[in-house]
Amino acid sequence: MEHAFICPFCGAEISMVLDLSVHHHTYIEDCEVCCNPLEISYTVENDVLVDFDAKTME
């Protein structure tokens, strides 16, 4: 599933593909625009994205 969000560092709209077969996932990925590290966390229930957060690593 593709999900779009706003980078908390630079304000750019970022789009990424999420694996909905994983029920809860947290990982670090760099913003594709400003290259700052983001902590991505999401939760899936019944193959539906129920929670998503992208925050700074500070």
MODELLER restraints for C-alpha pairs under 7 A, 6 or more apart:
rsr = mdl.restraints
at = mdl.atoms
rsr.add(forms.Gaussian(group=physical.xy_distance, feature=features.Distance(at['CA:1:A'], at['CA:17:A']), mean=5.38, stdev=0.5))
rsr.add(forms.Gaussian(group=physical.xy_distance, feature=features.Distance(at['CA:1:A'], at['CA:18:A']), mean=5.27, stdev=0.5))
rsr.add(forms.Gaussian(group=physical.xy_distance, feature=features.Distance(at['CA:1:A'], at['CA:19:A']), mean=6.65, stdev=0.5))
rsr.add(forms.Gaussian(group=physical.xy_distance, feature=features.Distance(at['CA:1:A'], at['CA:20:A']), mean=6.88, stdev=0.5))
rsr.add(forms.Gaussian(group=physical.xy_distance, feature=features.Distance(at['CA:2:A'], at['CA:15:A']), mean=6.66, stdev=0.5))
rsr.add(forms.Gaussian(group=physical.xy_distance, feature=features.Distance(at['CA:2:A'], at['CA:16:A']), mean=5.51, stdev=0.5))
rsr.add(forms.Gaussian(group=physical.xy_distance, feature=features.Distance(at['CA:2:A'], at['CA:17:A']), mean=4.26, stdev=0.5))
rsr.add(forms.Gaussian(group=physical.xy_distance, feature=features.Distance(at['CA:2:A'], at['CA:18:A']), mean=6.10, stdev=0.5))
rsr.add(forms.Gaussian(group=physical.xy_distance, feature=features.Distance(at['CA:3:A'], at['CA:15:A']), mean=5.52, stdev=0.5))
rsr.add(forms.Gaussian(group=physical.xy_distance, feature=features.Distance(at['CA:3:A'], at['CA:16:A']), mean=5.49, stdev=0.5))
rsr.add(forms.Gaussian(group=physical.xy_distance, feature=features.Distance(at['CA:3:A'], at['CA:17:A']), mean=6.17, stdev=0.5))
rsr.add(forms.Gaussian(group=physical.xy_distance, feature=features.Distance(at['CA:3:A'], at['CA:18:A']), mean=6.91, stdev=0.5))
rsr.add(forms.Gaussian(group=physical.xy_distance, feature=features.Distance(at['CA:4:A'], at['CA:13:A']), mean=6.62, stdev=0.5))
rsr.add(forms.Gaussian(group=physical.xy_distance, feature=features.Distance(at['CA:4:A'], at['CA:14:A']), mean=5.47, stdev=0.5))
rsr.add(forms.Gaussian(group=physical.xy_distance, feature=features.Distance(at['CA:4:A'], at['CA:15:A']), mean=4.15, stdev=0.5))
rsr.add(forms.Gaussian(group=physical.xy_distance, feature=features.Distance(at['CA:4:A'], at['CA:16:A']), mean=6.46, stdev=0.5))
rsr.add(forms.Gaussian(group=physical.xy_distance, feature=features.Distance(at['CA:5:A'], at['CA:13:A']), mean=5.58, stdev=0.5))
rsr.add(forms.Gaussian(group=physical.xy_distance, feature=features.Distance(at['CA:5:A'], at['CA:14:A']), mean=5.40, stdev=0.5))
rsr.add(forms.Gaussian(group=physical.xy_distance, feature=features.Distance(at['CA:5:A'], at['CA:15:A']), mean=6.46, stdev=0.5))
rsr.add(forms.Gaussian(group=physical.xy_distance, feature=features.Distance(at['CA:6:A'], at['CA:12:A']), mean=5.55, stdev=0.5))
rsr.add(forms.Gaussian(group=physical.xy_distance, feature=features.Distance(at['CA:6:A'], at['CA:13:A']), mean=4.51, stdev=0.5))
rsr.add(forms.Gaussian(group=physical.xy_distance, feature=features.Distance(at['CA:6:A'], at['CA:14:A']), mean=5.95, stdev=0.5))
rsr.add(forms.Gaussian(group=physical.xy_distance, feature=features.Distance(at['CA:7:A'], at['CA:13:A']), mean=6.33, stdev=0.5))
rsr.add(forms.Gaussian(group=physical.xy_distance, feature=features.Distance(at['CA:7:A'], at['CA:14:A']), mean=6.54, stdev=0.5))
rsr.add(forms.Gaussian(group=physical.xy_distance, feature=features.Distance(at['CA:7:A'], at['CA:31:A']), mean=6.91, stdev=0.5))
rsr.add(forms.Gaussian(group=physical.xy_distance, feature=features.Distance(at['CA:8:A'], at['CA:55:A']), mean=6.37, stdev=0.5))
rsr.add(forms.Gaussian(group=physical.xy_distance, feature=features.Distance(at['CA:8:A'], at['CA:56:A']), mean=6.59, stdev=0.5))
rsr.add(forms.Gaussian(group=physical.xy_distance, feature=features.Distance(at['CA:10:A'], at['CA:34:A']), mean=6.46, stdev=0.5))
rsr.add(forms.Gaussian(group=physical.xy_distance, feature=features.Distance(at['CA:20:A'], at['CA:44:A']), mean=6.21, stdev=0.5))
rsr.add(forms.Gaussian(group=physical.xy_distance, feature=features.Distance(at['CA:20:A'], at['CA:47:A']), mean=5.80, stdev=0.5))
rsr.add(forms.Gaussian(group=physical.xy_distance, feature=features.Distance(at['CA:21:A'], at['CA:47:A']), mean=6.95, stdev=0.5))
rsr.add(forms.Gaussian(group=physical.xy_distance, feature=features.Distance(at['CA:23:A'], at['CA:43:A']), mean=5.58, stdev=0.5))
rsr.add(forms.Gaussian(group=physical.xy_distance, feature=features.Distance(at['CA:23:A'], at['CA:44:A']), mean=4.71, stdev=0.5))
rsr.add(forms.Gaussian(group=physical.xy_distance, feature=features.Distance(at['CA:23:A'], at['CA:45:A']), mean=6.53, stdev=0.5))
rsr.add(forms.Gaussian(group=physical.xy_distance, feature=features.Distance(at['CA:24:A'], at['CA:42:A']), mean=5.78, stdev=0.5))
rsr.add(forms.Gaussian(group=physical.xy_distance, feature=features.Distance(at['CA:24:A'], at['CA:43:A']), mean=4.44, stdev=0.5))
rsr.add(forms.Gaussian(group=physical.xy_distance, feature=features.Distance(at['CA:24:A'], at['CA:44:A']), mean=6.27, stdev=0.5))
rsr.add(forms.Gaussian(group=physical.xy_distance, feature=features.Distance(at['CA:25:A'], at['CA:41:A']), mean=5.63, stdev=0.5))
rsr.add(forms.Gaussian(group=physical.xy_distance, feature=features.Distance(at['CA:25:A'], at['CA:42:A']), mean=5.58, stdev=0.5))
rsr.add(forms.Gaussian(group=physical.xy_distance, feature=features.Distance(at['CA:25:A'], at['CA:43:A']), mean=6.65, stdev=0.5))
rsr.add(forms.Gaussian(group=physical.xy_distance, feature=features.Distance(at['CA:26:A'], at['CA:39:A']), mean=6.96, stdev=0.5))
rsr.add(forms.Gaussian(group=physical.xy_distance, feature=features.Distance(at['CA:26:A'], at['CA:40:A']), mean=5.53, stdev=0.5))
rsr.add(forms.Gaussian(group=physical.xy_distance, feature=features.Distance(at['CA:26:A'], at['CA:41:A']), mean=4.21, stdev=0.5))
rsr.add(forms.Gaussian(group=physical.xy_distance, feature=features.Distance(at['CA:26:A'], at['CA:42:A']), mean=6.64, stdev=0.5))
rsr.add(forms.Gaussian(group=physical.xy_distance, feature=features.Distance(at['CA:27:A'], at['CA:39:A']), mean=5.79, stdev=0.5))
rsr.add(forms.Gaussian(group=physical.xy_distance, feature=features.Distance(at['CA:27:A'], at['CA:40:A']), mean=5.38, stdev=0.5))
rsr.add(forms.Gaussian(group=physical.xy_distance, feature=features.Distance(at['CA:27:A'], at['CA:41:A']), mean=6.58, stdev=0.5))
rsr.add(forms.Gaussian(group=physical.xy_distance, feature=features.Distance(at['CA:28:A'], at['CA:37:A']), mean=6.43, stdev=0.5))
rsr.add(forms.Gaussian(group=physical.xy_distance, feature=features.Distance(at['CA:28:A'], at['CA:38:A']), mean=5.57, stdev=0.5))
rsr.add(forms.Gaussian(group=physical.xy_distance, feature=features.Distance(at['CA:28:A'], at['CA:39:A']), mean=4.63, stdev=0.5))
rsr.add(forms.Gaussian(group=physical.xy_distance, feature=features.Distance(at['CA:28:A'], at['CA:40:A']), mean=5.97, stdev=0.5))
rsr.add(forms.Gaussian(group=physical.xy_distance, feature=features.Distance(at['CA:29:A'], at['CA:37:A']), mean=5.69, stdev=0.5))
rsr.add(forms.Gaussian(group=physical.xy_distance, feature=features.Distance(at['CA:29:A'], at['CA:38:A']), mean=5.39, stdev=0.5))
rsr.add(forms.Gaussian(group=physical.xy_distance, feature=features.Distance(at['CA:29:A'], at['CA:39:A']), mean=6.60, stdev=0.5))
rsr.add(forms.Gaussian(group=physical.xy_distance, feature=features.Distance(at['CA:29:A'], at['CA:40:A']), mean=6.99, stdev=0.5))
rsr.add(forms.Gaussian(group=physical.xy_distance, feature=features.Distance(at['CA:30:A'], at['CA:36:A']), mean=5.26, stdev=0.5))
rsr.add(forms.Gaussian(group=physical.xy_distance, feature=features.Distance(at['CA:30:A'], at['CA:37:A']), mean=4.27, stdev=0.5))
rsr.add(forms.Gaussian(group=physical.xy_distance, feature=features.Distance(at['CA:30:A'], at['CA:38:A']), mean=5.74, stdev=0.5))
rsr.add(forms.Gaussian(group=physical.xy_distance, feature=features.Distance(at['CA:31:A'], at['CA:37:A']), mean=6.33, stdev=0.5))
rsr.add(forms.Gaussian(group=physical.xy_distance, feature=features.Distance(at['CA:31:A'], at['CA:38:A']), mean=6.66, stdev=0.5))
rsr.add(forms.Gaussian(group=physical.xy_distance, feature=features.Distance(at['CA:37:A'], at['CA:56:A']), mean=6.71, stdev=0.5))
rsr.add(forms.Gaussian(group=physical.xy_distance, feature=features.Distance(at['CA:37:A'], at['CA:57:A']), mean=6.35, stdev=0.5))
rsr.add(forms.Gaussian(group=physical.xy_distance, feature=features.Distance(at['CA:38:A'], at['CA:54:A']), mean=6.07, stdev=0.5))
rsr.add(forms.Gaussian(group=physical.xy_distance, feature=features.Distance(at['CA:38:A'], at['CA:55:A']), mean=5.53, stdev=0.5))
rsr.add(forms.Gaussian(group=physical.xy_distance, feature=features.Distance(at['CA:38:A'], at['CA:56:A']), mean=5.09, stdev=0.5))
rsr.add(forms.Gaussian(group=physical.xy_distance, feature=features.Distance(at['CA:38:A'], at['CA:57:A']), mean=6.01, stdev=0.5))
rsr.add(forms.Gaussian(group=physical.xy_distance, feature=features.Distance(at['CA:39:A'], at['CA:54:A']), mean=5.58, stdev=0.5))
rsr.add(forms.Gaussian(group=physical.xy_distance, feature=features.Distance(at['CA:39:A'], at['CA:55:A']), mean=5.32, stdev=0.5))
rsr.add(forms.Gaussian(group=physical.xy_distance, feature=features.Distance(at['CA:39:A'], at['CA:56:A']), mean=6.25, stdev=0.5))
rsr.add(forms.Gaussian(group=physical.xy_distance, feature=features.Distance(at['CA:39:A'], at['CA:57:A']), mean=6.23, stdev=0.5))
rsr.add(forms.Gaussian(group=physical.xy_distance, feature=features.Distance(at['CA:40:A'], at['CA:53:A']), mean=5.87, stdev=0.5))
rsr.add(forms.Gaussian(group=physical.xy_distance, feature=features.Distance(at['CA:40:A'], at['CA:54:A']), mean=4.63, stdev=0.5))
rsr.add(forms.Gaussian(group=physical.xy_distance, feature=features.Distance(at['CA:40:A'], at['CA:55:A']), mean=6.80, stdev=0.5))
rsr.add(forms.Gaussian(group=physical.xy_distance, feature=features.Distance(at['CA:41:A'], at['CA:52:A']), mean=5.80, stdev=0.5))
rsr.add(forms.Gaussian(group=physical.xy_distance, feature=features.Distance(at['CA:41:A'], at['CA:53:A']), mean=5.24, stdev=0.5))
rsr.add(forms.Gaussian(group=physical.xy_distance, feature=features.Distance(at['CA:41:A'], at['CA:54:A']), mean=6.52, stdev=0.5))
rsr.add(forms.Gaussian(group=physical.xy_distance, feature=features.Distance(at['CA:42:A'], at['CA:51:A']), mean=5.29, stdev=0.5))
rsr.add(forms.Gaussian(group=physical.xy_distance, feature=features.Distance(at['CA:42:A'], at['CA:52:A']), mean=4.29, stdev=0.5))
rsr.add(forms.Gaussian(group=physical.xy_distance, feature=features.Distance(at['CA:42:A'], at['CA:53:A']), mean=6.31, stdev=0.5))
rsr.add(forms.Gaussian(group=physical.xy_distance, feature=features.Distance(at['CA:43:A'], at['CA:49:A']), mean=6.08, stdev=0.5))
rsr.add(forms.Gaussian(group=physical.xy_distance, feature=features.Distance(at['CA:43:A'], at['CA:50:A']), mean=5.78, stdev=0.5))
rsr.add(forms.Gaussian(group=physical.xy_distance, feature=features.Distance(at['CA:43:A'], at['CA:51:A']), mean=5.06, stdev=0.5))
rsr.add(forms.Gaussian(group=physical.xy_distance, feature=features.Distance(at['CA:43:A'], at['CA:52:A']), mean=6.63, stdev=0.5))
rsr.add(forms.Gaussian(group=physical.xy_distance, feature=features.Distance(at['CA:44:A'], at['CA:50:A']), mean=5.56, stdev=0.5))
